[in-house]
Amino acid sequence: MHGYDSYKQEIDDILKSHESMPGNLLPILHAIQDSLGYIPGESVPVIALALNQSNAEIHGVISFYHYFRQTPPGKNTIRLCRAESCQAMNGKALEKYAQKQLEIDWHETTSDGQFSLEPFYCLGNCACSPALSVNNEVYGRVTPQRFDEVIASYREAAE
Amino acid sequence: MIRVFISRDSTALSLGANLVADNLQKVVADKGLDIELVRNGSRGLFWLEPLIEVETASGRVAYGPVQTSDIRSLIDNGMLQGKDHPLYLGDIEALPYFKDQHRLTFARVGKTNPVSLDDYVAHDGYIGLNNALSLTPEDIVKQVTDSGLRGRGGAAFPTGIKWNTVLNAPGEQKYIVCNADEGDSGTFSDRMIMEGDPFVLIEGMTIAGLAVGATRGYIYLRIEYPHAYVALNEAIQSAYERGYLGDDILGSGKVFHLEVRRGAGAYICGEETSLLESLEGKRGLVRFKPPLPAIIGLFGKPTVVNNVISLASVPIILDKGGDYYRDYGIGRSRGTLPIQLAGNIKYGGLFEVAFGMTLREILYDYGGGSASGRPIRAVQVGGPLGAYMPESQFDTPLDYESFSAIDAVLGHGGIVVHDDSVDMAEMARYAMEFCVEESCGKCTPCRIGSVRGVEVIDRIVKGIQKDKNTTLLRDLCDTMIAGSLCAMGGMTPYPVLSALNYFPEDFGINVDADAA
């Protein structure tokens, strides 16, 4: 099985388990992204049908929220904080450094599929800026050297 | 067994607290020693994290900041007996940063195991709810009104008045919604409560439900806080199991159900009506007001929407009484504010004090000046929509009215510090850029104004028709302030205008020459 067939059952299960929940669209989208890493375009009409809404409405919600993604992410997602507190601690230099080291821009994935880079606006780690997170782990006071160490630890973990 | 505390707070984790905890367990096991490791919230003194506290016969003794390489020498030097070491700090509550605080809302954070209901109850938890169960809804609301508590999310609307509106709104179904979409840069007090003492929020929401007759609550939590999500859900589950939530709260027959819903990275969803749209499963478009959410809120029903800190301050008010809370603070700003010191600051962290301290005391007495050692040039209080304040305003006392008198805002109590390397024109541009990125797009001043704002600032900085464009930027800001539907477009001009007014030289504007 590949493509839609490979995750049809998962999406059907998610829709079923959220059936009676009021305001269930965001929880459904989260459940799909938690499980697949993104929200496949093929799932939009399926969700729309289940919720008795139009494809446009579902697509509108997915695209409104920065967190939801419509393409598969890299193995690890790096979220770099761009907000004021991190800027006050050389965050902009770190952004440039990260992009250079990974050889990608925002919203892109490295050619080996290891890392995706997403801008974030505040991880709530502002007393230890600049901050980034990899998957669900937050890192504070990130210098270029620490950035390299963190990235290396995930590369090693992957090997 | 010796109890040892290492924080599970995100910031402590971001500095390696898990590695320290793992390493400690290993070293202790190697030596055949036995400890009970408690993962507590953070004390908020982040330059000392990862912090280890050991419970000894003479009280808790702290060591920090600890790296994994320190563990062996700590153990060998008798850390488990509270002995001396270069990282020895003694009683953390005796440190100046800690001892002069008024920890009402944060009383338990850093002391207890956040997800232990027994620990919560042993440290005065659920006294407020027990009191509330014997009061009429009107009397609960009266306590909150008497306390003088105002919305800690930033808008500072009196909480008691909001509750009273919902109490008196007709409706079979009402809701309590907690705004945990703490998106402002420089703020993390909501996160620290949710990670460090989630039961206090659960208790506050339950009391709010009793007060207004709401049987269901939602915590709208930003996706950026995965650790808070875990802690909240663990705590909610225990509260259900022990009868503090559900269909019969502590045998009273009262009903309150609570659920955490995750946001999805939209800053605008911190605006209450946009948040409600999002909870309903829609795009987070701002609603017109009126009607107020208190009348027509979630799913069209009367709804209390309060910030995390507002709700987490309710238990102590119902425990000690509205008067007790009101006795802290100055003027019309009653009670305490958890202040969050962030950005370029030496001693960053959170401390809770009564309203009234000056910015200068906070920045220098608590904060110890900038982290870089360079002079502090500007601070932004109240998040990305807050004004930049120059040194000449550092004697402003922290209270809502003093700040609004100088076109600044206290907001959610976050303070981001910039040293003299900051380019304020760049910060002004960023404020507009952020509004472009995060505007919901419903109203024109915000959606289009922010785009034009970026362009106009660029022209000023490039020196293209400087005077004309500066006038245009001020006009544009006026339009955004007066014409936007919500604070996103309506307050983005605050950082822009304050940067322009107090730091014109960064825009290449020669003040003397212009005045001549």
Chai-1 contact restraints between the chains, C-beta under 6 A:
chainA,res_idxA,chainB,res_idxB,connection_type,confidence,min_distance_angstrom,max_distance_angstrom,comment,restraint_id
A,G23,B,L279,contact,1.0,0.0,6.0,A-B,restraint_1
A,G23,B,E280,contact,1.0,0.0,6.0,A-B,restraint_2
A,G23,B,G281,contact,1.0,0.0,6.0,A-B,restraint_3
A,L25,B,G281,contact,1.0,0.0,6.0,A-B,restraint_4
A,L26,B,G281,contact,1.0,0.0,6.0,A-B,restraint_5
A,H30,B,R262,contact,1.0,0.0,6.0,A-B,restraint_6
A,G60,B,R283,contact,1.0,0.0,6.0,A-B,restraint_7
A,V61,B,R283,contact,1.0,0.0,6.0,A-B,restraint_8
A,F64,B,R283,contact,1.0,0.0,6.0,A-B,restraint_9
A,Y65,B,A264,contact,1.0,0.0,6.0,A-B,restraint_10
A,Y65,B,G265,contact,1.0,0.0,6.0,A-B,restraint_11
A,Y65,B,A266,contact,1.0,0.0,6.0,A-B,restraint_12
A,H66,B,G265,contact,1.0,0.0,6.0,A-B,restraint_13
A,Y67,B,I223,contact,1.0,0.0,6.0,A-B,restraint_14
A,Y67,B,A264,contact,1.0,0.0,6.0,A-B,restraint_15
A,Y67,B,G265,contact,1.0,0.0,6.0,A-B,restraint_16
A,F68,B,A264,contact,1.0,0.0,6.0,A-B,restraint_17
A,A83,B,S185,contact,1.0,0.0,6.0,A-B,restraint_18
A,E84,B,S185,contact,1.0,0.0,6.0,A-B,restraint_19
A,E84,B,Q380,contact,1.0,0.0,6.0,A-B,restraint_20
A,E84,B,V416,contact,1.0,0.0,6.0,A-B,restraint_21
A,S85,B,S185,contact,1.0,0.0,6.0,A-B,restraint_22
A,S85,B,G186,contact,1.0,0.0,6.0,A-B,restraint_23
A,S85,B,A342,contact,1.0,0.0,6.0,A-B,restraint_24
A,S85,B,G343,contact,1.0,0.0,6.0,A-B,restraint_25
A,S85,B,V416,contact,1.0,0.0,6.0,A-B,restraint_26
A,A88,B,G343,contact,1.0,0.0,6.0,A-B,restraint_27
A,A88,B,N344,contact,1.0,0.0,6.0,A-B,restraint_28
A,A88,B,H418,contact,1.0,0.0,6.0,A-B,restraint_29
A,M89,B,N344,contact,1.0,0.0,6.0,A-B,restraint_30
A,C122,B,G183,contact,1.0,0.0,6.0,A-B,restraint_31
A,C122,B,S185,contact,1.0,0.0,6.0,A-B,restraint_32
A,L123,B,E224,contact,1.0,0.0,6.0,A-B,restraint_33
A,G124,B,F188,contact,1.0,0.0,6.0,A-B,restraint_34
A,G124,B,R191,contact,1.0,0.0,6.0,A-B,restraint_35
A,N125,B,T11,contact,1.0,0.0,6.0,A-B,restraint_36
A,N125,B,S14,contact,1.0,0.0,6.0,A-B,restraint_37
A,C126,B,G186,contact,1.0,0.0,6.0,A-B,restraint_38
A,C126,B,F188,contact,1.0,0.0,6.0,A-B,restraint_39
A,C126,B,A342,contact,1.0,0.0,6.0,A-B,restraint_40
A,A127,B,F46,contact,1.0,0.0,6.0,A-B,restraint_41
A,A127,B,A342,contact,1.0,0.0,6.0,A-B,restraint_42
A,A127,B,G348,contact,1.0,0.0,6.0,A-B,restraint_43
A,A127,B,G349,contact,1.0,0.0,6.0,A-B,restraint_44
A,C128,B,T11,contact,1.0,0.0,6.0,A-B,restraint_45
A,C128,B,S14,contact,1.0,0.0,6.0,A-B,restraint_46
A,C128,B,F46,contact,1.0,0.0,6.0,A-B,restraint_47
A,N136,B,P226,contact,1.0,0.0,6.0,A-B,restraint_48
A,V138,B,S10,contact,1.0,0.0,6.0,A-B,restraint_49
A,V138,B,S14,contact,1.0,0.0,6.0,A-B,restraint_50
A,Y139,B,S14,contact,1.0,0.0,6.0,A-B,restraint_51
A,G140,B,S14,contact,1.0,0.0,6.0,A-B,restraint_52
A,G140,B,L15,contact,1.0,0.0,6.0,A-B,restraint_53
